[in-house]
Amino acid sequence: MTPLRRTVLTGLTLLAALASAALPAAAGPLGSAPGCASSRPYVSGQGGYAAYRVPALVRTLRGTVLAFAEGRRAGFGDSGDIDVVVRRSTDGGCTWGPLAVVAAGDGNTRGNPAPAVDPRTGAIILVTCGNAGGVTEDQIMRGQVAADRGRRVYVQRGSDDGRTFTAPQDITADVERPGWRWYATGPGHAVALTRGPHAGRILVPADHSTAPPKGSKDTGRESRHYAGHALYSDDGGRTWHLGFTATGPSGVVDVNETSATQLPDGRIYFSARDQYGSAPGNRLDSYSSDGGATLDRPFAAQRTLKDVPVVQGSVLQLRGAGAPLLFSAPSVPTARRAMAVWSSTDAGRGFTRLTTLDDGRAAYSDLVQLGPGTVGVLYETGSYDGLSFRRLTGIGDGTAAGTPSHG
């Protein structure tokens, strides 16, 4: 739900003509649903919400795709009455079932969905966070909000292939440290580790802010420094622990919204938004060899993603021998435009542009593997007019299909 400088759009004419049914194919037959290249699961202004933002994707053990998002009732702003919602697709993202509210704000803010599928039980573990609806991120970061109105962290368990979820359970006391102010999980899919000594662990990348050093004057600038961390569960989301905490010199590296994935060698790769730090470009990355408990090195600039603006992005290591690591984000360094997917064959040391999905405005995104060489991307479009789902095939064999759409 960051950054502080995110533009709040008003007076926008909402697009209501697009339905949730699949759009006409932009490329040839894709995956198991011939003729389906893209769909529109969320359209701002429909379903009782002025806007849908902040996508997150998982594929259940039965093959159902779950598309989570923030349903913002009053407008495009990051605070206010915001719910976490979900839609289900049983045909690989071509069509979508009815919208369901997973975590109701009831006048407060609930968001930053970070779901994962427990590989041992098939349960969907959903971690979110929120705050009182009448406060803003800036107020929280300045320490102007009481603890019970500030950021809280929640977990829910989904069963019946994502049809039902338990009520949110507050786990804040287990996953934060004294002095933290802002707190944001993900957003985007969390990671279920499948190899190594921590197989079965649910790992959620996150970021936070802290109070200025004791004795210094809080003018606002000192409270706008972000840092990264992770939280994890080794028992299917029942109990939670704090993993690494990554801080850096204020103004040099500001670790903001973070995505993670497990590499074939068992390490965790982290990709983070640099929130106006002075490091080259706008992307940072790091690795963990112990399941997210510590980092192998501090977050540093990822120089081969120099075209990415200041925005959230998603990473996903595909399964299969020699399969690449993918990254999705807009691809114009000075604007949130032209959603693209990059590929890395060297565990994230270098990325090359694979395809551009859309030439228009675009912002947050999330990736999910649908099958061998087939990937789904859920991303924000236009001036936050909704979320589009795109399917890519041929990933890893040099023939990735993805025709730009114009709207």
MITIPA-689111 format. One record per residue (C-alpha): x, y negated, z negated; residue in three letters; residue number from 1. Coordinates in steps of 0.2 Angstrom, whole numbers, always signed. Example, Ala and Ser with C-alpha at 12.3 -4.5 7.8 and 13.67 -1.06 7.14 Angstrom:
BEGIN
@u->+62 | v->+22 | w->-39 | residu->ALA | num->1
@u->+68 | v->+5 | w->-36 | residu->SER | num->2
***
This chain:
BEGIN
@u->+0 | v->+0 | w->+0 | residu->MET | num->1
@u->+15 | v->-11 | w->+1 | residu->THR | num->2
@u->+22 | v->-24 | w->+7 | residu->PRO | num->3
@u->+18 | v->-40 | w->-2 | residu->LEU | num->4
@u->+20 | v->-49 | w->+14 | residu->ARG | num->5
@u->+7 | v->-38 | w->+23 | residu->ARG | num->6
@u->-4 | v->-49 | w->+34 | residu->THR | num->7
@u->-22 | v->-49 | w->+28 | residu->VAL | num->8
@u->-33 | v->-51 | w->+43 | residu->LEU | num->9
@u->-50 | v->-60 | w->+42 | residu->THR | num->10
@u->-63 | v->-64 | w->+54 | residu->GLY | num->11
@u->-60 | v->-49 | w->+65 | residu->LEU | num->12
@u->-73 | v->-42 | w->+76 | residu->THR | num->13
@u->-74 | v->-24 | w->+71 | residu->LEU | num->14
@u->-74 | v->-10 | w->+84 | residu->LEU | num->15
@u->-89 | v->+1 | w->+82 | residu->ALA | num->16
@u->-91 | v->+8 | w->+99 | residu->ALA | num->17
@u->-79 | v->+22 | w->+97 | residu->LEU | num->18
@u->-86 | v->+38 | w->+90 | residu->ALA | num->19
@u->-77 | v->+52 | w->+81 | residu->SER | num->20
@u->-79 | v->+64 | w->+95 | residu->ALA | num->21
@u->-64 | v->+68 | w->+106 | residu->ALA | num->22
@u->-58 | v->+55 | w->+118 | residu->LEU | num->23
@u->-55 | v->+60 | w->+136 | residu->PRO | num->24
@u->-39 | v->+69 | w->+139 | residu->ALA | num->25
@u->-24 | v->+57 | w->+143 | residu->ALA | num->26
@u->-13 | v->+72 | w->+148 | residu->ALA | num->27
@u->-16 | v->+90 | w->+153 | residu->GLY | num->28
@u->-22 | v->+104 | w->+142 | residu->PRO | num->29
@u->-15 | v->+104 | w->+125 | residu->LEU | num->30
@u->-13 | v->+118 | w->+113 | residu->GLY | num->31
@u->-28 | v->+129 | w->+109 | residu->SER | num->32
@u->-41 | v->+116 | w->+114 | residu->ALA | num->33
@u->-40 | v->+113 | w->+133 | residu->PRO | num->34
@u->-43 | v->+96 | w->+138 | residu->GLY | num->35
@u->-41 | v->+88 | w->+121 | residu->CYS | num->36
@u->-27 | v->+76 | w->+120 | residu->ALA | num->37
@u->-33 | v->+63 | w->+107 | residu->SER | num->38
@u->-47 | v->+59 | w->+95 | residu->SER | num->39
@u->-53 | v->+45 | w->+84 | residu->ARG | num->40
@u->-57 | v->+52 | w->+66 | residu->PRO | num->41
@u->-59 | v->+35 | w->+58 | residu->TYR | num->42
@u->-66 | v->+19 | w->+66 | residu->VAL | num->43
@u->-66 | v->+3 | w->+55 | residu->SER | num->44
@u->-84 | v->-4 | w->+52 | residu->GLY | num->45
@u->-91 | v->+14 | w->+52 | residu->GLN | num->46
@u->-96 | v->+25 | w->+38 | residu->GLY | num->47
@u->-98 | v->+11 | w->+25 | residu->GLY | num->48
@u->-80 | v->+5 | w->+26 | residu->TYR | num->49
@u->-74 | v->-11 | w->+33 | residu->ALA | num->50
@u->-57 | v->-3 | w->+37 | residu->ALA | num->51
@u->-48 | v->+13 | w->+36 | residu->TYR | num->52
@u->-29 | v->+13 | w->+33 | residu->ARG | num->53
@u->-14 | v->+23 | w->+27 | residu->VAL | num->54
@u->-16 | v->+40 | w->+35 | residu->PRO | num->55
@u->-10 | v->+57 | w->+28 | residu->ALA | num->56
@u->-11 | v->+74 | w->+36 | residu->LEU | num->57
@u->-9 | v->+92 | w->+31 | residu->VAL | num->58
@u->-14 | v->+109 | w->+40 | residu->ARG | num->59
@u->-21 | v->+122 | w->+28 | residu->THR | num->60
@u->-16 | v->+140 | w->+28 | residu->LEU | num->61
@u->-32 | v->+144 | w->+38 | residu->ARG | num->62
@u->-27 | v->+131 | w->+51 | residu->GLY | num->63
@u->-39 | v->+117 | w->+47 | residu->THR | num->64
@u->-32 | v->+100 | w->+49 | residu->VAL | num->65
@u->-36 | v->+88 | w->+35 | residu->LEU | num->66
@u->-35 | v->+69 | w->+39 | residu->ALA | num->67
@u->-34 | v->+58 | w->+23 | residu->PHE | num->68
@u->-35 | v->+39 | w->+23 | residu->ALA | num->69
@u->-40 | v->+24 | w->+13 | residu->GLU | num->70
@u->-58 | v->+19 | w->+15 | residu->GLY | num->71
@u->-58 | v->+0 | w->+11 | residu->ARG | num->72
@u->-75 | v->-6 | w->+8 | residu->ARG | num->73
@u->-74 | v->-25 | w->+8 | residu->ALA | num->74
@u->-60 | v->-29 | w->+21 | residu->GLY | num->75
@u->-42 | v->-25 | w->+26 | residu->PHE | num->76
@u->-34 | v->-31 | w->+10 | residu->GLY | num->77
@u->-23 | v->-19 | w->-1 | residu->ASP | num->78
@u->-34 | v->-22 | w->-17 | residu->SER | num->79
@u->-52 | v->-21 | w->-21 | residu->GLY | num->80
@u->-65 | v->-7 | w->-19 | residu->ASP | num->81
@u->-55 | v->+7 | w->-10 | residu->ILE | num->82
@u->-58 | v->+25 | w->-9 | residu->ASP | num->83
@u->-48 | v->+40 | w->-3 | residu->VAL | num->84
@u->-57 | v->+49 | w->+10 | residu->VAL | num->85
@u->-55 | v->+65 | w->+21 | residu->VAL | num->86
@u->-61 | v->+73 | w->+37 | residu->ARG | num->87
@u->-58 | v->+91 | w->+42 | residu->ARG | num->88
@u->-55 | v->+98 | w->+59 | residu->SER | num->89
@u->-55 | v->+116 | w->+64 | residu->THR | num->90
@u->-50 | v->+114 | w->+82 | residu->ASP | num->91
@u->-33 | v->+106 | w->+80 | residu->GLY | num->92
@u->-39 | v->+88 | w->+79 | residu->GLY | num->93
@u->-51 | v->+88 | w->+94 | residu->CYS | num->94
@u->-67 | v->+85 | w->+84 | residu->THR | num->95
@u->-70 | v->+81 | w->+65 | residu->TRP | num->96
@u->-82 | v->+85 | w->+52 | residu->GLY | num->97
@u->-91 | v->+73 | w->+41 | residu->PRO | num->98
@u->-82 | v->+60 | w->+30 | residu->LEU | num->99
@u->-80 | v->+65 | w->+12 | residu->ALA | num->100
@u->-74 | v->+54 | w->-3 | residu->VAL | num->101
@u->-60 | v->+63 | w->-12 | residu->VAL | num->102
@u->-56 | v->+49 | w->-25 | residu->ALA | num->103
@u->-69 | v->+36 | w->-27 | residu->ALA | num->104
@u->-63 | v->+18 | w->-32 | residu->GLY | num->105
@u->-80 | v->+13 | w->-39 | residu->ASP | num->106
@u->-75 | v->-5 | w->-38 | residu->GLY | num->107
@u->-56 | v->-1 | w->-41 | residu->ASN | num->108
@u->-42 | v->+3 | w->-29 | residu->THR | num->109
@u->-37 | v->+21 | w->-25 | residu->ARG | num->110
@u->-25 | v->+25 | w->-12 | residu->GLY | num->111
@u->-8 | v->+31 | w->-5 | residu->ASN | num->112
@u->-13 | v->+49 | w->-2 | residu->PRO | num->113
@u->+1 | v->+61 | w->-3 | residu->ALA | num->114
@u->-6 | v->+79 | w->+1 | residu->PRO | num->115
@u->+3 | v->+96 | w->+2 | residu->ALA | num->116
@u->-3 | v->+114 | w->+4 | residu->VAL | num->117
@u->+3 | v->+126 | w->-9 | residu->ASP | num->118
@u->+11 | v->+140 | w->+1 | residu->PRO | num->119
@u->+8 | v->+153 | w->-13 | residu->ARG | num->120
@u->-11 | v->+149 | w->-16 | residu->THR | num->121
@u->-17 | v->+139 | w->-1 | residu->GLY | num->122
@u->-23 | v->+125 | w->-13 | residu->ALA | num->123
@u->-22 | v->+107 | w->-7 | residu->ILE | num->124
@u->-12 | v->+97 | w->-20 | residu->ILE | num->125
@u->-16 | v->+78 | w->-18 | residu->LEU | num->126
@u->-7 | v->+65 | w->-27 | residu->VAL | num->127
@u->-13 | v->+47 | w->-26 | residu->THR | num->128
@u->-11 | v->+31 | w->-36 | residu->CYS | num->129
@u->-22 | v->+16 | w->-40 | residu->GLY | num->130
@u->-26 | v->+1 | w->-50 | residu->ASN | num->131
@u->-40 | v->-10 | w->-56 | residu->ALA | num->132
@u->-49 | v->-18 | w->-41 | residu->GLY | num->133
@u->-47 | v->-36 | w->-46 | residu->GLY | num->134
@u->-28 | v->-36 | w->-47 | residu->VAL | num->135
@u->-15 | v->-38 | w->-33 | residu->THR | num->136
@u->+2 | v->-30 | w->-30 | residu->GLU | num->137
@u->+10 | v->-47 | w->-33 | residu->ASP | num->138
@u->+2 | v->-49 | w->-50 | residu->GLN | num->139
@u->+8 | v->-31 | w->-55 | residu->ILE | num->140
@u->+25 | v->-34 | w->-49 | residu->MET | num->141
@u->+26 | v->-50 | w->-59 | residu->ARG | num->142
@u->+21 | v->-41 | w->-75 | residu->GLY | num->143
@u->+4 | v->-51 | w->-76 | residu->GLN | num->144
@u->-7 | v->-36 | w->-78 | residu->VAL | num->145
@u->-11 | v->-26 | w->-93 | residu->ALA | num->146
@u->-5 | v->-8 | w->-92 | residu->ALA | num->147
@u->-23 | v->-1 | w->-91 | residu->ASP | num->148
@u->-26 | v->-12 | w->-76 | residu->ARG | num->149
@u->-10 | v->-8 | w->-67 | residu->GLY | num->150
@u->-4 | v->+6 | w->-57 | residu->ARG | num->151
@u->-9 | v->+24 | w->-62 | residu->ARG | num->152
@u->-4 | v->+41 | w->-54 | residu->VAL | num->153
@u->-17 | v->+55 | w->-51 | residu->TYR | num->154
@u->-17 | v->+73 | w->-45 | residu->VAL | num->155
@u->-31 | v->+83 | w->-38 | residu->GLN | num->156
@u->-33 | v->+101 | w->-32 | residu->ARG | num->157
@u->-43 | v->+105 | w->-16 | residu->GLY | num->158
@u->-50 | v->+122 | w->-14 | residu->SER | num->159
@u->-62 | v->+131 | w->-1 | residu->ASP | num->160
@u->-50 | v->+125 | w->+14 | residu->ASP | num->161
@u->-51 | v->+107 | w->+9 | residu->GLY | num->162
@u->-70 | v->+106 | w->+6 | residu->ARG | num->163
@u->-70 | v->+102 | w->-12 | residu->THR | num->164
@u->-58 | v->+93 | w->-24 | residu->PHE | num->165
@u->-56 | v->+92 | w->-43 | residu->THR | num->166
@u->-58 | v->+75 | w->-51 | residu->ALA | num->167
@u->-42 | v->+65 | w->-52 | residu->PRO | num->168
@u->-31 | v->+69 | w->-67 | residu->GLN | num->169
@u->-20 | v->+55 | w->-73 | residu->ASP | num->170
@u->-2 | v->+60 | w->-74 | residu->ILE | num->171
@u->+6 | v->+43 | w->-76 | residu->THR | num->172
@u->+14 | v->+47 | w->-92 | residu->ALA | num->173
@u->+24 | v->+61 | w->-85 | residu->ASP | num->174
@u->+31 | v->+53 | w->-69 | residu->VAL | num->175
@u->+36 | v->+35 | w->-74 | residu->GLU | num->176
@u->+48 | v->+26 | w->-85 | residu->ARG | num->177
@u->+46 | v->+12 | w->-97 | residu->PRO | num->178
@u->+48 | v->-5 | w->-88 | residu->GLY | num->179
@u->+41 | v->+1 | w->-71 | residu->TRP | num->180
@u->+28 | v->-10 | w->-64 | residu->ARG | num->181
@u->+23 | v->-6 | w->-46 | residu->TRP | num->182
@u->+21 | v->+12 | w->-41 | residu->TYR | num->183
@u->+17 | v->+19 | w->-24 | residu->ALA | num->184
@u->+16 | v->+38 | w->-19 | residu->THR | num->185
@u->+21 | v->+42 | w->-1 | residu->GLY | num->186
@u->+11 | v->+38 | w->+8 | residu->PRO | num->187
@u->+9 | v->+52 | w->+20 | residu->GLY | num->188
@u->+11 | v->+71 | w->+17 | residu->HIS | num->189
@u->+21 | v->+77 | w->+2 | residu->ALA | num->190
@u->+32 | v->+92 | w->+4 | residu->VAL | num->191
@u->+29 | v->+110 | w->-1 | residu->ALA | num->192
@u->+47 | v->+118 | w->-2 | residu->LEU | num->193
@u->+47 | v->+135 | w->+6 | residu->THR | num->194
@u->+66 | v->+140 | w->+5 | residu->ARG | num->195
@u->+80 | v->+140 | w->-8 | residu->GLY | num->196
@u->+79 | v->+141 | w->-27 | residu->PRO | num->197
@u->+65 | v->+129 | w->-29 | residu->HIS | num->198
@u->+53 | v->+137 | w->-16 | residu->ALA | num->199
@u->+35 | v->+133 | w->-21 | residu->GLY | num->200
@u->+39 | v->+116 | w->-28 | residu->ARG | num->201
@u->+27 | v->+102 | w->-23 | residu->ILE | num->202
@u->+38 | v->+86 | w->-20 | residu->LEU | num->203
@u->+31 | v->+69 | w->-18 | residu->VAL | num->204
@u->+42 | v->+54 | w->-12 | residu->PRO | num->205
@u->+38 | v->+38 | w->-20 | residu->ALA | num->206
@u->+44 | v->+20 | w->-24 | residu->ASP | num->207
@u->+42 | v->+8 | w->-39 | residu->HIS | num->208
@u->+47 | v->-9 | w->-45 | residu->SER | num->209
@u->+55 | v->-14 | w->-62 | residu->THR | num->210
@u->+55 | v->-29 | w->-73 | residu->ALA | num->211
@u->+69 | v->-41 | w->-71 | residu->PRO | num->212
@u->+85 | v->-38 | w->-82 | residu->PRO | num->213
@u->+82 | v->-43 | w->-100 | residu->LYS | num->214
@u->+85 | v->-61 | w->-103 | residu->GLY | num->215
@u->+84 | v->-66 | w->-85 | residu->SER | num->216
@u->+70 | v->-78 | w->-80 | residu->LYS | num->217
@u->+56 | v->-70 | w->-69 | residu->ASP | num->218
@u->+53 | v->-82 | w->-55 | residu->THR | num->219
@u->+45 | v->-69 | w->-44 | residu->GLY | num->220
@u->+60 | v->-65 | w->-33 | residu->ARG | num->221
@u->+68 | v->-54 | w->-47 | residu->GLU | num->222
@u->+52 | v->-44 | w->-48 | residu->SER | num->223
@u->+51 | v->-40 | w->-30 | residu->ARG | num->224
@u->+65 | v->-27 | w->-29 | residu->HIS | num->225
@u->+59 | v->-10 | w->-25 | residu->TYR | num->226
@u->+67 | v->+7 | w->-29 | residu->ALA | num->227
@u->+64 | v->+25 | w->-24 | residu->GLY | num->228
@u->+60 | v->+40 | w->-34 | residu->HIS | num->229
@u->+52 | v->+57 | w->-33 | residu->ALA | num->230
@u->+40 | v->+67 | w->-43 | residu->LEU | num->231
@u->+37 | v->+86 | w->-42 | residu->TYR | num->232
@u->+28 | v->+101 | w->-49 | residu->SER | num->233
@u->+34 | v->+119 | w->-50 | residu->ASP | num->234
@u->+17 | v->+126 | w->-55 | residu->ASP | num->235
@u->+5 | v->+121 | w->-41 | residu->GLY | num->236
@u->+1 | v->+104 | w->-47 | residu->GLY | num->237
@u->-3 | v->+108 | w->-65 | residu->ARG | num->238
@u->+12 | v->+99 | w->-73 | residu->THR | num->239
@u->+23 | v->+86 | w->-66 | residu->TRP | num->240
@u->+41 | v->+79 | w->-68 | residu->HIS | num->241
@u->+51 | v->+65 | w->-63 | residu->LEU | num->242
@u->+65 | v->+68 | w->-50 | residu->GLY | num->243
@u->+78 | v->+57 | w->-44 | residu->PHE | num->244
@u->+77 | v->+38 | w->-46 | residu->THR | num->245
@u->+87 | v->+28 | w->-33 | residu->ALA | num->246
@u->+90 | v->+10 | w->-36 | residu->THR | num->247
@u->+101 | v->-2 | w->-27 | residu->GLY | num->248
@u->+107 | v->-20 | w->-27 | residu->PRO | num->249
@u->+93 | v->-32 | w->-25 | residu->SER | num->250
@u->+92 | v->-39 | w->-8 | residu->GLY | num->251
@u->+104 | v->-26 | w->+0 | residu->VAL | num->252
@u->+94 | v->-10 | w->-1 | residu->VAL | num->253
@u->+75 | v->-11 | w->-6 | residu->ASP | num->254
@u->+69 | v->+7 | w->-5 | residu->VAL | num->255
@u->+50 | v->+6 | w->-1 | residu->ASN | num->256
@u->+37 | v->+18 | w->+6 | residu->GLU | num->257
@u->+46 | v->+35 | w->+8 | residu->THR | num->258
@u->+42 | v->+51 | w->+18 | residu->SER | num->259
@u->+51 | v->+68 | w->+15 | residu->ALA | num->260
@u->+53 | v->+85 | w->+23 | residu->THR | num->261
@u->+63 | v->+101 | w->+20 | residu->GLN | num->262
@u->+77 | v->+105 | w->+32 | residu->LEU | num->263
@u->+81 | v->+122 | w->+39 | residu->PRO | num->264
@u->+96 | v->+123 | w->+27 | residu->ASP | num->265
@u->+85 | v->+120 | w->+12 | residu->GLY | num->266
@u->+90 | v->+102 | w->+9 | residu->ARG | num->267
@u->+77 | v->+88 | w->+8 | residu->ILE | num->268
@u->+78 | v->+73 | w->+20 | residu->TYR | num->269
@u->+71 | v->+57 | w->+14 | residu->PHE | num->270
@u->+67 | v->+42 | w->+26 | residu->SER | num->271
@u->+62 | v->+26 | w->+18 | residu->ALA | num->272
@u->+56 | v->+9 | w->+23 | residu->ARG | num->273
@u->+69 | v->-5 | w->+19 | residu->ASP | num->274
@u->+58 | v->-19 | w->+11 | residu->GLN | num->275
@u->+68 | v->-34 | w->+18 | residu->TYR | num->276
@u->+85 | v->-29 | w->+12 | residu->GLY | num->277
@u->+101 | v->-35 | w->+20 | residu->SER | num->278
@u->+106 | v->-18 | w->+27 | residu->ALA | num->279
@u->+106 | v->-16 | w->+46 | residu->PRO | num->280
@u->+89 | v->-12 | w->+53 | residu->GLY | num->281
@u->+73 | v->-7 | w->+43 | residu->ASN | num->282
@u->+76 | v->+11 | w->+39 | residu->ARG | num->283
@u->+85 | v->+20 | w->+25 | residu->LEU | num->284
@u->+88 | v->+38 | w->+22 | residu->ASP | num->285
@u->+96 | v->+51 | w->+10 | residu->SER | num->286
@u->+97 | v->+69 | w->+6 | residu->TYR | num->287
@u->+94 | v->+80 | w->-9 | residu->SER | num->288
@u->+102 | v->+98 | w->-11 | residu->SER | num->289
@u->+93 | v->+102 | w->-28 | residu->ASP | num->290
@u->+74 | v->+100 | w->-23 | residu->GLY | num->291
@u->+73 | v->+81 | w->-26 | residu->GLY | num->292
@u->+80 | v->+81 | w->-44 | residu->ALA | num->293
@u->+95 | v->+71 | w->-38 | residu->THR | num->294
@u->+101 | v->+63 | w->-22 | residu->LEU | num->295
@u->+117 | v->+69 | w->-12 | residu->ASP | num->296
@u->+121 | v->+50 | w->-9 | residu->ARG | num->297
@u->+113 | v->+33 | w->-11 | residu->PRO | num->298
@u->+100 | v->+28 | w->+2 | residu->PHE | num->299
@u->+109 | v->+20 | w->+17 | residu->ALA | num->300
@u->+104 | v->+12 | w->+33 | residu->ALA | num->301
@u->+98 | v->+24 | w->+47 | residu->GLN | num->302
@u->+106 | v->+15 | w->+61 | residu->ARG | num->303
@u->+99 | v->+25 | w->+76 | residu->THR | num->304
@u->+81 | v->+19 | w->+71 | residu->LEU | num->305
@u->+85 | v->+1 | w->+74 | residu->LYS | num->306
@u->+69 | v->-2 | w->+85 | residu->ASP | num->307
@u->+58 | v->+2 | w->+70 | residu->VAL | num->308
@u->+50 | v->-14 | w->+61 | residu->PRO | num->309
@u->+47 | v->-16 | w->+43 | residu->VAL | num->310
@u->+33 | v->-2 | w->+41 | residu->VAL | num->311
@u->+30 | v->+15 | w->+34 | residu->GLN | num->312
@u->+35 | v->+30 | w->+44 | residu->GLY | num->313
@u->+34 | v->+49 | w->+44 | residu->SER | num->314
@u->+46 | v->+63 | w->+45 | residu->VAL | num->315
@u->+43 | v->+81 | w->+49 | residu->LEU | num->316
@u->+55 | v->+96 | w->+51 | residu->GLN | num->317
@u->+47 | v->+108 | w->+63 | residu->LEU | num->318
@u->+47 | v->+126 | w->+60 | residu->ARG | num->319
@u->+57 | v->+138 | w->+72 | residu->GLY | num->320
@u->+74 | v->+142 | w->+77 | residu->ALA | num->321
@u->+83 | v->+126 | w->+83 | residu->GLY | num->322
@u->+67 | v->+115 | w->+81 | residu->ALA | num->323
@u->+70 | v->+97 | w->+79 | residu->PRO | num->324
@u->+67 | v->+84 | w->+65 | residu->LEU | num->325
@u->+54 | v->+71 | w->+70 | residu->LEU | num->326
@u->+50 | v->+53 | w->+65 | residu->PHE | num->327
@u->+35 | v->+43 | w->+69 | residu->SER | num->328
@u->+33 | v->+24 | w->+68 | residu->ALA | num->329
@u->+30 | v->+8 | w->+79 | residu->PRO | num->330
@u->+45 | v->+5 | w->+91 | residu->SER | num->331
@u->+46 | v->-14 | w->+92 | residu->VAL | num->332
@u->+58 | v->-21 | w->+79 | residu->PRO | num->333
@u->+50 | v->-37 | w->+77 | residu->THR | num->334
@u->+31 | v->-32 | w->+78 | residu->ALA | num->335
@u->+20 | v->-17 | w->+73 | residu->ARG | num->336
@u->+18 | v->-11 | w->+91 | residu->ARG | num->337
@u->+20 | v->+4 | w->+102 | residu->ALA | num->338
@u->+19 | v->+19 | w->+91 | residu->MET | num->339
@u->+32 | v->+32 | w->+95 | residu->ALA | num->340
@u->+40 | v->+48 | w->+90 | residu->VAL | num->341
@u->+59 | v->+51 | w->+89 | residu->TRP | num->342
@u->+68 | v->+68 | w->+88 | residu->SER | num->343
@u->+84 | v->+73 | w->+79 | residu->SER | num->344
@u->+94 | v->+89 | w->+82 | residu->THR | num->345
@u->+107 | v->+85 | w->+69 | residu->ASP | num->346
@u->+97 | v->+85 | w->+52 | residu->ALA | num->347
@u->+93 | v->+66 | w->+53 | residu->GLY | num->348
@u->+111 | v->+59 | w->+57 | residu->ARG | num->349
@u->+105 | v->+53 | w->+74 | residu->GLY | num->350
@u->+88 | v->+50 | w->+82 | residu->PHE | num->351
@u->+83 | v->+48 | w->+100 | residu->THR | num->352
@u->+66 | v->+42 | w->+107 | residu->ARG | num->353
@u->+55 | v->+57 | w->+112 | residu->LEU | num->354
@u->+39 | v->+48 | w->+118 | residu->THR | num->355
@u->+29 | v->+32 | w->+116 | residu->THR | num->356
@u->+11 | v->+36 | w->+111 | residu->LEU | num->357
@u->+3 | v->+19 | w->+113 | residu->ASP | num->358
@u->+8 | v->+2 | w->+120 | residu->ASP | num->359
@u->-3 | v->-8 | w->+108 | residu->GLY | num->360
@u->-3 | v->-13 | w->+90 | residu->ARG | num->361
@u->+1 | v->+1 | w->+78 | residu->ALA | num->362
@u->+7 | v->+3 | w->+60 | residu->ALA | num->363
@u->+6 | v->+17 | w->+48 | residu->TYR | num->364
@u->+7 | v->+36 | w->+54 | residu->SER | num->365
@u->+9 | v->+54 | w->+48 | residu->ASP | num->366
@u->+14 | v->+70 | w->+57 | residu->LEU | num->367
@u->+8 | v->+88 | w->+55 | residu->VAL | num->368
@u->+14 | v->+104 | w->+65 | residu->GLN | num->369
@u->-1 | v->+112 | w->+73 | residu->LEU | num->370
@u->+8 | v->+127 | w->+81 | residu->GLY | num->371
@u->+24 | v->+131 | w->+90 | residu->PRO | num->372
@u->+30 | v->+116 | w->+98 | residu->GLY | num->373
@u->+13 | v->+107 | w->+95 | residu->THR | num->374
@u->+12 | v->+92 | w->+84 | residu->VAL | num->375
@u->-2 | v->+80 | w->+78 | residu->GLY | num->376
@u->+0 | v->+62 | w->+74 | residu->VAL | num->377
@u->-12 | v->+51 | w->+65 | residu->LEU | num->378
@u->-9 | v->+33 | w->+66 | residu->TYR | num->379
@u->-16 | v->+15 | w->+63 | residu->GLU | num->380
@u->-21 | v->+6 | w->+79 | residu->THR | num->381
@u->-25 | v->-11 | w->+85 | residu->GLY | num->382
@u->-28 | v->-24 | w->+71 | residu->SER | num->383
@u->-32 | v->-10 | w->+59 | residu->TYR | num->384
@u->-47 | v->-6 | w->+69 | residu->ASP | num->385
@u->-46 | v->+13 | w->+64 | residu->GLY | num->386
@u->-35 | v->+28 | w->+65 | residu->LEU | num->387
@u->-31 | v->+38 | w->+81 | residu->SER | num->388
@u->-26 | v->+57 | w->+82 | residu->PHE | num->389
@u->-14 | v->+62 | w->+96 | residu->ARG | num->390
@u->-8 | v->+79 | w->+100 | residu->ARG | num->391
@u->+10 | v->+82 | w->+108 | residu->LEU | num->392
@u->+15 | v->+99 | w->+115 | residu->THR | num->393
@u->+32 | v->+105 | w->+122 | residu->GLY | num->394
@u->+41 | v->+98 | w->+107 | residu->ILE | num->395
@u->+59 | v->+105 | w->+106 | residu->GLY | num->396
@u->+60 | v->+111 | w->+124 | residu->ASP | num->397
@u->+62 | v->+94 | w->+132 | residu->GLY | num->398
@u->+44 | v->+93 | w->+140 | residu->THR | num->399
@u->+35 | v->+84 | w->+126 | residu->ALA | num->400
@u->+18 | v->+77 | w->+133 | residu->ALA | num->401
@u->+12 | v->+61 | w->+127 | residu->GLY | num->402
@u->+4 | v->+48 | w->+139 | residu->THR | num->403
@u->+2 | v->+30 | w->+132 | residu->PRO | num->404
@u->-16 | v->+25 | w->+129 | residu->SER | num->405
@u->-23 | v->+8 | w->+131 | residu->HIS | num->406
@u->-37 | v->+1 | w->+121 | residu->GLY | num->407
***
